[in-house]
């Protein structure tokens, strides 16, 4: 039986997801997708989550330096079949080539909100003086 992590994903799902992520990064870095929107944008792929049968790969991407991510995500999803074909040489060991879907990764926005909240004056006031400040007294 496959070992499951706390999130319900097996080691195999995690390993294959990382292999798909690395292959996607290589294909995008080489500029194989002929779409001006994709070619002119730096795209960060933070994670690829595999379905339990390894037939669907959901890639969480963040276009860097772009305010509206929806256009980039739509362009990637339009070229998903092409990208799937380009992944084949990198993933020869797989029985089935996964269908690739792209979603916007909002985790960076969430991290920024938490960081801003922790740095707010209200939270700083509630935390009180730090150990260094207490030693100075």
Backbone as a ProteinNet text record, in pm:
[ID]
protein_1_A
[PRIMARY]
XXXXXXXXXXXXXXXXXXXXXXXXXXXXXXXXXXXXXXXXXXXXXXXXXXXXXXXXXXXXXXXXXXXXXXXXXXXXXXXXXXXXXXXXXXXXXXXXXXXXXXXXXXXXXXXXXXXXXXXXXXXXXXXXXXXXXXXXX
[TERTIARY]
84.5	0	88.2	48.6	126.5	116.7	229.3	230	168.8	80.9	10.8	64.2	77.9	119.7	-1.4	21.4	-88.7	-192.2	-152.5	-246.7	-323.7	-298.9	-370.4	-303.5	-186.9	-115.4	-5.7	10.9	112.7	249.1	351.4	487.1	501.5	434.6	441.5	379	263.9	198.5	289	353.8	443	565.3	622.8	741.8	710	599.4	561.5	525.2	458.5	424.6	549.2	653	778.2	846.1	837	894.7	821.3	689.5	610.6	643.3	657.9	692.4	827.4	926.1	1058.6	1053.4	976.1	963.9	893.7	788.8	718.6	811.6	890.9	985	1082.6	1133.7	1227.5	1163.4	1041.4	972.4	946.3	901.7	873.8	1002.5	1109.6	1236.4	1292.8	1273.9	1325.9	1243.2	1127.5	1044.4	979.5	940.8	880.7	737.2	671.2	533.1	535.7	478	478.3	352.8	357.5	250.2	318.6	296.7	365.2	339.7	219.6	184.8	268.7	288.8	366.6	515.8	559.8	702	755.2	672.3	716.5	691.3	655.2	623.9	707.9	761.7	832	726	724.1	621	687.8	640.9	691.1	591.5	638.7	553.4	590.5	502.7	534.8	506.5	404.7	368	286.7	299.5	213.3	152.4	20.9	-49.8	-107.1	-79.3	-125.7	-252.9	-340.9	-458.1	-413.2	-498.9	-459.1	-424.8	-483.2	-451.1	-337.9	-279.9	-168	-202.7	-330.6	-371.6	-398.1	-407.5	-431.8	-328	-260.8	-162.2	-212.9	-230.1	-272.7	-151	-109.6	8	-35	20.3	-8.5	101.7	64	161.1	136.4	245.7	239.1	315.3	243.8	314.6	373.7	504.4	572.2	569.6	540.3	540.5	416.2	311.7	187.4	74.3	-4.7	-114.6	-229.8	-266.1	-379.6	-328.4	-342.3	-293.3	-386.6	-511.5	-611.9	-574.5	-521.3	-485.2	-374.4	-277.1	-165.5	-215.4	-298.9	-352.9	-434.8	-518.2	-597.3	-507.4	-399.6	-307.7	-239.9	-198.7	-137	-235.7	-359.5	-461	-493.9	-486.1	-507.3	-398	-277.2	-162.8	-133.9	-227.7	-205	-176.7	-247.4	-223.8	-85	-42.9	91.6	196.1	177.1	271	274.1	159.1	152.1	239.4	233.8	317	464.8	499	638.9	692.6	603.7	645.7	685.2	635.6	655.8	801.4	895.9	1035	1090.3	1040.3	1089.1	1027.1	910.8	835.8	812.5	913.3	898.8	861.3	895.8	870.2	722.7	643	501.8	418.4	324.3	236.7	143	85.5	-4.4	52.6	47.8	92.5	-21.6	5.6	-103.2	-157	-285.4	-348.9	-305.8	-260.9	-208.8	-312.4	-337.6	-427.3	-349.7	-378	-307.1	-404.7	-359.7	-438	-346.8	-407.7	-333.9	-296.5	-171.9	-124.3	-140.5	-232.2	-259.4	-186.4	-102.8	-36.5	55.9	121	207.8	127.1	7.2	-79.1	-118.4	-149	-184.6	-67.2	53.9	172.3	193.5	171.3	189.9	87.3	-37.3	-140	-104.2	-55.8	-17.9	100.4	198.8	315.9	276.8	190.3	143.2	67.8	-12.6	-88.5	6	106.5	200.5	283.5	304.3	382.9	296.7	167	79.6	103	79.6	101.6	14.6	-106.3	-194.9	-136.7	-84.4	-26.2	103.1	184.2	309.3	280.4	174.8	136.9	93.9	18	-30.7	81.5	184.3	294.3	380.7	382.2	460.1	607	690.7	834.2	896.8	1000.6	1072.6	1168.2	1230.9	1324.6	1442	1488.4	1599.8	1561.9	1438.4	1392	1375.2	1332.6	1314.8	1449.4	1553.2	1686.7	1744.7	1705.5	1757.6	1704.9	1594.6	1531.5	1602.7
-118.4	0	123.6	225.1	348.5	429.8	487.6	573.4	707.3	755	880.3	988.1	1108.7	1221	1279.1	1378.4	1437.8	1504.7	1543.9	1608.9	1507.7	1376.5	1274.6	1237.9	1295.2	1263.5	1162.3	1067.5	965	1016	944.2	979.6	974.3	878.8	866.7	988.6	1033.5	1152.1	1273.8	1288.4	1401.3	1394.3	1274.5	1257.3	1285	1229.2	1250.4	1396.9	1459.6	1601.1	1687.1	1653.8	1729.3	1704.9	1583.3	1554.4	1632.7	1639.9	1715.4	1864	1914.2	2055.8	2087.8	2003.8	2026.6	2023.3	1931.7	1921.7	2044.8	2092	2212.8	2333.6	2344.6	2456.1	2454	2336	2325.7	2366.3	2320.2	2352.6	2502.8	2563.5	2707.1	2789.4	2744.1	2817.5	2818.4	2710	2702	2783.3	2832.4	2914.8	2837.3	2714.1	2630	2669.5	2739.2	2781	2912	2911.2	3030.9	3113.9	3184.7	3276.2	3396.8	3513.9	3634.8	3661	3632.8	3656.6	3569.2	3443.8	3351.2	3377.2	3405.6	3428.1	3550.9	3652.9	3779.3	3788.1	3676.3	3676.7	3572.7	3610.1	3514.9	3442.8	3311.5	3231.6	3141.4	3150.7	3066.8	2953.3	2830.3	2714.6	2667.2	2693.1	2662.2	2517.3	2457.6	2320.4	2258.2	2127.4	2049.8	1939.6	1936.6	1833.9	1731.1	1606.8	1497.6	1438.3	1392.4	1319.3	1182	1112.2	983.3	879.3	889.7	795.3	846.6	961.5	1024.1	1062.6	1080	1115.6	1264.9	1339	1483	1553.4	1650.9	1731.4	1874.9	1928.4	2066.5	2148.4	2238.8	2321.6	2456.5	2493.7	2622.5	2719.4	2820.9	2912.9	3056	3133.5	3275.1	3351	3427.6	3513.5	3632.1	3650.4	3755.6	3886.8	3995.6	4128.2	4159.2	4080.7	4100.7	4120.4	4225.4	4253.4	4156	4129.2	4042	3904.3	3808	3672.8	3592.8	3632.3	3552.9	3531.1	3634	3619.4	3516.9	3517.4	3422.5	3281	3264.9	3132.6	3079.4	3166	3124.6	3082.7	3158.3	3124.7	2990.4	2965.7	2837.3	2722.4	2742.3	2637.2	2613.5	2719.7	2701.8	2615.3	2626.3	2552.1	2425.1	2381.8	2265.7	2138.3	2116	1994.4	1996.8	2112.7	2126.3	2097.4	2155.5	2134.5	1987.8	1924.1	1781.6	1700.4	1734.6	1666.2	1691.5	1812.3	1846.8	1783.2	1742.6	1677.6	1531.7	1472	1328.6	1283.9	1351.8	1304.6	1308.9	1399.5	1413.7	1310.9	1260.3	1170.1	1034	981.4	854.9	738	743.1	631.1	616.9	718	714.2	634.6	560	478.5	568.6	669.2	765.4	905.3	982.7	1121	1201.6	1272.8	1342.3	1461.3	1483.3	1604.4	1718.7	1828.6	1939.8	2051.1	2097.4	2210.8	2315.8	2440.3	2549.4	2629.8	2661.9	2745.1	2851.8	2963.5	3073.6	3036.7	3055.7	3028.3	3154.6	3150.6	3267.7	3260.8	3161.4	3146.3	3264.9	3322.3	3437	3557.1	3574.3	3682.8	3659.6	3534.2	3502.1	3526	3488.2	3511.5	3660.9	3739.8	3885.2	3944.8	3898.3	3948.4	3915.9	3795.4	3755.8	3838.4	3857.7	3936.7	4081.3	4139.7	4276.4	4284.9	4183.4	4181.2	4173.7	4088.7	4075.2	4200.9	4277.9	4400.9	4523.4	4505.7	4619.5	4669.6	4799.9	4857.2	4792.8	4751.2	4690	4559.2	4479	4351.7	4376.9	4469.6	4501.5	4550	4629.3	4679.3	4563.3	4468.8	4355.2	4259.7	4251.9	4161.9	4214.1	4344.7	4403.2	4408.3	4445.5	4458.1	4320.3	4318.5	4194.5	4168.5	4052.2	4016.7	4114	4158.4	4253.7	4385.6	4431.4	4557.4	4544.3	4428.8	4407.1	4406	4353.9	4351.5	4492	4583.2	4719.9	4798.6	4756.6	4831.9	4813.5
0	0	0	-74.8	-86.9	41.5	77.7	196.1	160.7	246.9	222.3	315.4	262.1	344.4	415.3	499	574.9	484.8	364.2	273.6	188.5	209.3	134.4	3.7	-22.9	-146.6	-116.1	-205.3	-186.1	-229.2	-187.5	-228.7	-380.1	-442	-587.6	-655.2	-604.8	-661.2	-647.9	-533.5	-510.5	-602.4	-616.3	-699.5	-846.6	-896.1	-1036	-1058.7	-963.1	-973.7	-987.5	-911.8	-921.1	-1055.9	-1109	-1240.2	-1350	-1340.1	-1438.1	-1427	-1304.7	-1284.8	-1349.7	-1326.1	-1383.9	-1536.7	-1592.3	-1737.9	-1794.9	-1728.6	-1773.3	-1771.3	-1666.8	-1655.8	-1772.8	-1805.2	-1917.3	-2049.3	-2072.9	-2198.3	-2207.5	-2098.9	-2100.4	-2110.7	-2047.9	-2055.6	-2196.8	-2267.5	-2404.2	-2502.2	-2458.6	-2545.9	-2658.5	-2631.8	-2735.5	-2768.2	-2678.4	-2701.7	-2779.1	-2895.5	-2981.9	-2954.8	-2844.3	-2806.6	-2744.2	-2801.3	-2754.8	-2606.5	-2561.3	-2421.5	-2328.8	-2366.6	-2284.1	-2299.7	-2421.4	-2446.7	-2374.7	-2358.5	-2298.1	-2148.5	-2086.4	-1944.4	-1872.3	-1757.8	-1673.6	-1590.1	-1601.4	-1534.1	-1432.1	-1308.4	-1200.7	-1176.6	-1179.1	-1150.8	-1011.4	-915.4	-776.8	-741	-802.9	-766.1	-878	-890.4	-979.6	-894.6	-887.8	-811.5	-908.4	-880.7	-964.8	-906.3	-996.5	-950.9	-903.2	-831.5	-774.7	-881.2	-1000.3	-1108.1	-1197.6	-1165.2	-1236.7	-1380.3	-1409.8	-1546	-1563	-1452.3	-1458.5	-1371.8	-1431	-1359.6	-1354.5	-1234.8	-1217.4	-1175.7	-1264.1	-1239.3	-1183.8	-1069.3	-1007.5	-1048.6	-1124.1	-1183.1	-1137	-1137	-1105.8	-1213.3	-1295.1	-1391.6	-1315.2	-1327.6	-1252	-1328.9	-1258.5	-1318.5	-1399.8	-1382.7	-1457.9	-1358	-1377	-1284.8	-1304.1	-1429.8	-1458.7	-1499.8	-1410.4	-1436	-1525.4	-1535.6	-1607.7	-1753.9	-1819.9	-1961	-1981	-1891.9	-1902.2	-1875.9	-1773.6	-1740.5	-1857.6	-1918.5	-2035.6	-2151.1	-2174.4	-2282.8	-2256.9	-2133.2	-2100.3	-2119.9	-2076.9	-2094.2	-2241.6	-2325.3	-2469.6	-2531.1	-2478.4	-2532.1	-2451.9	-2369.6	-2282.6	-2361.8	-2471.8	-2551.2	-2614.1	-2662.3	-2718.5	-2610.9	-2492.3	-2382.5	-2340.6	-2341.7	-2308.1	-2403.7	-2530.2	-2628.4	-2606.1	-2565.4	-2540.7	-2412.1	-2322.4	-2198.3	-2221.3	-2329.2	-2354	-2345.1	-2409.1	-2399	-2255.9	-2174.6	-2036.9	-1943.1	-1980.8	-1892	-1958.3	-2024.1	-2097.8	-2010	-1881.2	-1792.4	-1755.8	-1786.3	-1746.7	-1846.7	-1793.6	-1878.4	-1958.1	-1891.2	-1955.4	-1938.5	-2044.6	-2036.3	-1972.7	-1863.7	-1794	-1873	-1856.8	-1909.3	-1817.2	-1874.6	-1794.7	-1788.4	-1667.4	-1643.8	-1565.5	-1594.1	-1527.6	-1442.5	-1320.9	-1229.6	-1171.1	-1135.4	-1075	-931.8	-897.2	-762.4	-679	-586.5	-503	-368.7	-349.2	-220.2	-189.6	-292.2	-268.2	-219.2	-272.2	-224.9	-79.3	-46.7	91.4	185.9	143.7	226.1	248.2	145	156.4	253.1	246.1	338	482.4	506.3	641.8	689.1	602	637.5	669.6	586.4	611.3	743	771.2	895.7	1016.4	1007.1	1118.4	1140	1034.9	1045.8	1080.8	1089.5	1117.8	1261.2	1284.6	1418.7	1526.4	1491.1	1590.4	1643.8	1555.7	1597.9	1675.5	1629.8	1699.8	1842.2	1856.7	1989.4	2079.2	2023.8	2102.7	2141.9	2061	2091.2	2205.4	2223.5	2331.6	2296.5	2393.5	2365.7	2343.2	2261.5	2236.7	2351.7	2353.9	2461.6	2465.3	2349.2	2344	2408.3	2381.1	2440.2	2590.6	2637.5	2780.7	2853.4	2787.7	2848.5	2861.6	2772.5	2775.4	2894.7	2952.3	3061.2	3188.1
[MASK]
+++++++++++++++++++++++++++++++++++++++++++++++++++++++++++++++++++++++++++++++++++++++++++++++++++++++++++++++++++++++++++++++++++++++++

